[in-house]
Amino acid sequence: MNIPDGLREIVRHDDRFSPEAYMFVSEAVSYTQEILGRKGHISGQELVEGVRRYALEEFGYMARVVLESWGVRRTEDMGDIVFNLVNHGLLGKTDQDRREDFAAGYDFRKAFDDSFTIDLTGEDQPQS
């Protein structure tokens, strides 16, 4: 995987999260802007939901496992990633944006594991 130098620098300062976590959250910002029909700012709460939807779309029933393998276990972790990206100039924010915007967004097991039903016909699908 080609990891941008800026992300390597962030991980050197805060190695709680893998480079993949930073890249995924950055991609989730764009994904969330697209599904909301916006080009600019999105709130922390909107991003938390966008990460959930994007992870389910990308990783299916393995979404929680993938995120946790990257160190992302709570919505607060997403906020830490976002603010690390902001502090290194890789993402912007408004004066109103706070880490607390990411607090208690959802329980990972409920948001990811309970989002799936197993269809014995072979068609596992996320529930909206």
C-alpha positions in Angstrom: 0.0 0.0 0.0 1.2 3.5 -0.8 1.0 5.5 2.4 1.4 9.3 2.0 4.2 10.9 3.9 1.8 13.0 5.9 0.1 9.9 7.3 3.5 8.4 8.2 4.2 11.5 10.2 0.9 11.3 12.0 1.4 7.6 12.9 4.9 8.4 14.2 3.2 10.9 16.7 0.1 8.8 17.4 0.4 5.1 16.7 -3.0 4.1 18.2 -4.4 3.9 14.7 -2.9 2.3 11.5 -2.3 4.3 8.4 -5.2 2.4 6.8 -7.5 3.9 9.5 -6.4 7.4 8.5 -6.8 6.7 4.8 -10.2 5.1 5.4 -11.6 8.0 7.4 -10.3 10.4 4.7 -12.1 8.4 2.1 -15.2 8.4 4.3 -15.2 12.2 4.4 -15.5 12.2 0.6 -18.1 9.4 0.7 -20.2 11.3 3.2 -20.0 14.5 1.3 -21.2 12.6 -1.8 -24.1 10.9 -0.1 -25.2 14.2 1.5 -24.8 16.0 -1.8 -22.2 18.5 -0.4 -18.8 19.6 -1.5 -17.9 21.3 1.8 -18.1 20.8 5.5 -19.8 17.9 7.2 -20.3 17.6 10.9 -18.7 15.0 13.2 -22.1 13.3 13.6 -22.6 13.1 9.9 -19.1 11.7 9.4 -19.7 9.0 12.1 -22.7 7.8 10.2 -20.8 8.1 6.9 -18.0 5.9 8.3 -20.6 3.3 9.4 -22.3 3.2 6.0 -19.0 3.3 4.0 -17.5 0.5 6.2 -20.6 -1.7 5.7 -20.5 -1.0 1.9 -16.7 -1.8 1.7 -16.3 -4.6 4.1 -19.8 -6.1 4.7 -20.2 -8.2 7.8 -16.4 -7.8 8.5 -16.7 -4.0 8.9 -16.3 -4.0 12.7 -13.4 -6.5 12.6 -11.5 -4.4 10.0 -12.0 -1.1 11.8 -11.0 -2.7 15.1 -7.9 -4.2 13.5 -6.9 -0.7 12.5 -7.4 0.5 16.1 -10.8 2.1 15.6 -13.1 0.7 18.3 -15.4 3.7 19.1 -16.8 6.8 17.4 -14.5 8.8 19.6 -11.5 7.2 17.8 -12.9 8.6 14.6 -12.8 12.1 16.2 -9.1 11.5 17.2 -8.3 10.5 13.7 -10.0 13.5 12.2 -8.3 15.9 14.6 -4.9 14.3 13.9 -5.5 14.9 10.2 -6.6 18.5 10.9 -3.5 19.1 13.1 -1.2 17.9 10.3 -3.0 20.0 7.7 -4.6 17.1 5.8 -8.2 18.0 6.6 -9.9 21.2 7.4 -12.3 22.2 10.2 -14.5 25.0 11.3 -14.3 26.9 14.6 -17.4 25.0 15.7 -15.9 21.5 15.2 -15.0 19.7 18.4 -13.8 16.2 19.3 -16.9 15.9 21.4 -18.9 15.9 18.2 -17.8 12.3 17.8 -18.7 11.1 21.4 -21.1 8.3 21.9 -22.2 8.1 18.3 -23.0 4.4 18.4 -22.0 1.0 19.8 -19.8 -0.8 17.3 -21.3 -4.2 17.8 -24.9 -2.9 17.3 -23.9 -0.6 14.4 -22.0 -3.2 12.5 -22.9 -6.7 13.7 -26.6 -6.1 14.1 -26.7 -4.4 10.6 -26.5 -7.8 9.0 -28.8 -10.8 8.7 -27.5 -14.0 7.4 -29.5 -15.3 4.4 -28.9 -19.0 3.9 -29.6 -18.5 0.2 -26.1 -16.9 0.0 -27.2 -13.2 -0.2 -25.9 -11.5 2.9 -27.1 -7.9 2.8 -26.7 -4.9 5.2 -29.9 -3.5 6.7 -30.3 0.2 6.3 
